[in-house]
Amino acid sequence: MMKLAEAQKEVDEWIKKYGVRYFNELTNLAILTEEVGELARIIARKYGEQSSKESDLNKDLADEMADVLWVLICLANQTGVDLTKAFRKNMDKKTNRDNIRHLNNPKLK
């Protein structure tokens, strides 16, 4: 199983070998937004109430999620974010803040 640090390294190596260089941060943010939109389109049609078009039928949910992850990793690499540390810190924050919040939410029962 790949760890986040390994994914960050693999993306960086791929960019250096095949991608020439990273797109700038604003371009990658725009690309991330586009990829999230593509993911949202699949989810809205598969799990939501929106009907599918013929062009939607061969879309791959996992592939779209991987596209989002790819661009997010690119942004992390180029801005110096260690995703492993950031994820751990975020999980700790959520655990400390929400450790009973959801358990006590009557809307979730």
NORFEN-V335063 format. One record per residue. N is the residue number from 1. RES is the residue in three letters. PSI is psi in radians with two decimals (none if undefined). OMEGA is omega in whole degrees, -180 to 180 (* if undefined). D_LAST is the distance of its C-alpha to the last C-alpha in Angstrom with 2 decimals. Layout:
n res psi omega d_last
N RES PSI OMEGA D_LAST
N RES PSI OMEGA D_LAST
This chain:
n res psi omega d_last
1 MET 2.34 -178 33.94
2 MET 2.43 176 34.87
3 LYS 2.81 -179 33.90
4 LEU -0.73 180 33.45
5 ALA -0.67 178 36.89
6 GLU -0.68 178 38.45
7 ALA -0.73 178 36.94
8 GLN -0.73 179 38.29
9 LYS -0.76 -178 41.68
10 GLU -0.72 177 41.80
11 VAL -0.78 -180 41.05
12 ASP -0.76 178 43.69
13 GLU -0.69 179 46.22
14 TRP -0.79 179 45.57
15 ILE -0.79 -178 46.06
16 LYS -0.57 -178 49.30
17 LYS -0.75 -172 50.59
18 TYR -0.42 -172 49.63
19 GLY -0.01 -179 48.23
20 VAL -1.02 179 51.19
21 ARG 2.92 174 48.98
22 TYR 2.51 166 45.56
23 PHE 2.75 180 45.15
24 ASN 2.89 -173 44.89
25 GLU -0.69 180 41.58
26 LEU -0.68 176 41.40
27 THR -0.77 179 42.15
28 ASN -0.61 176 39.49
29 LEU -0.73 177 36.94
30 ALA -0.72 178 37.97
31 ILE -0.72 177 37.73
32 LEU -0.77 178 34.24
33 THR -0.74 178 33.20
34 GLU -0.79 -179 34.86
35 GLU -0.70 176 33.16
36 VAL -0.65 176 29.67
37 GLY -0.72 178 30.65
38 GLU -0.70 177 31.68
39 LEU -0.77 179 28.39
40 ALA -0.67 180 26.52
41 ARG -0.80 179 28.85
42 ILE -0.81 -178 28.04
43 ILE -0.70 179 24.26
44 ALA -0.60 -178 24.63
45 ARG -0.62 -177 26.78
46 LYS -0.71 -175 25.09
47 TYR -0.28 -179 21.38
48 GLY -2.84 -174 21.81
49 GLU -0.07 -177 23.75
50 GLN 2.38 179 27.09
51 SER 2.69 -178 29.75
52 SER 2.62 170 31.73
53 LYS 2.83 -180 35.38
54 GLU -0.62 -180 37.76
55 SER -0.27 180 38.07
56 ASP -0.30 -169 34.33
57 LEU -0.48 -179 34.46
58 ASN 0.26 179 35.92
59 LYS 2.47 -175 33.71
60 ASP 1.97 -179 32.14
61 LEU -0.84 -179 28.65
62 ALA -0.72 180 29.42
63 ASP -0.70 179 32.77
64 GLU -0.66 176 31.39
65 MET -0.71 178 28.92
66 ALA -0.63 176 31.97
67 ASP -0.74 178 33.96
68 VAL -0.81 -180 31.46
69 LEU -0.75 179 31.58
70 TRP -0.90 -177 35.39
71 VAL -0.64 177 35.91
72 LEU -0.71 177 33.51
73 ILE -0.71 176 35.53
74 CYS -0.82 179 38.71
75 LEU -0.71 178 37.63
76 ALA -0.80 -179 36.71
77 ASN -0.81 -174 40.09
78 GLN -0.23 177 42.13
79 THR 0.07 175 40.56
80 GLY 0.41 180 40.70
81 VAL 2.20 173 36.98
82 ASP 1.84 -175 36.21
83 LEU -0.53 178 32.86
84 THR -0.87 179 32.30
85 LYS -0.75 -179 32.74
86 ALA -0.72 180 30.79
87 PHE -0.78 180 27.79
88 ARG -0.80 179 27.91
89 LYS -0.72 -180 28.26
90 ASN -0.71 177 25.33
91 MET -0.71 178 23.06
92 ASP -0.75 179 24.31
93 LYS -0.84 -180 23.68
94 LYS -0.70 -180 20.06
95 THR -0.79 180 19.55
96 ASN -0.66 -177 21.37
97 ARG -0.66 -169 19.74
98 ASP 0.31 -172 16.07
99 ASN -0.39 174 15.95
100 ILE -0.16 -176 13.41
101 ARG -0.90 -176 12.46
102 HIS -0.58 178 9.46
103 LEU -0.54 -178 8.43
104 ASN 0.16 -178 8.74
105 ASN 1.92 -179 7.20
106 PRO -0.37 178 5.34
107 LYS -0.33 -178 5.70
108 LEU 0.02 -178 3.79
109 LYS none * 0.00
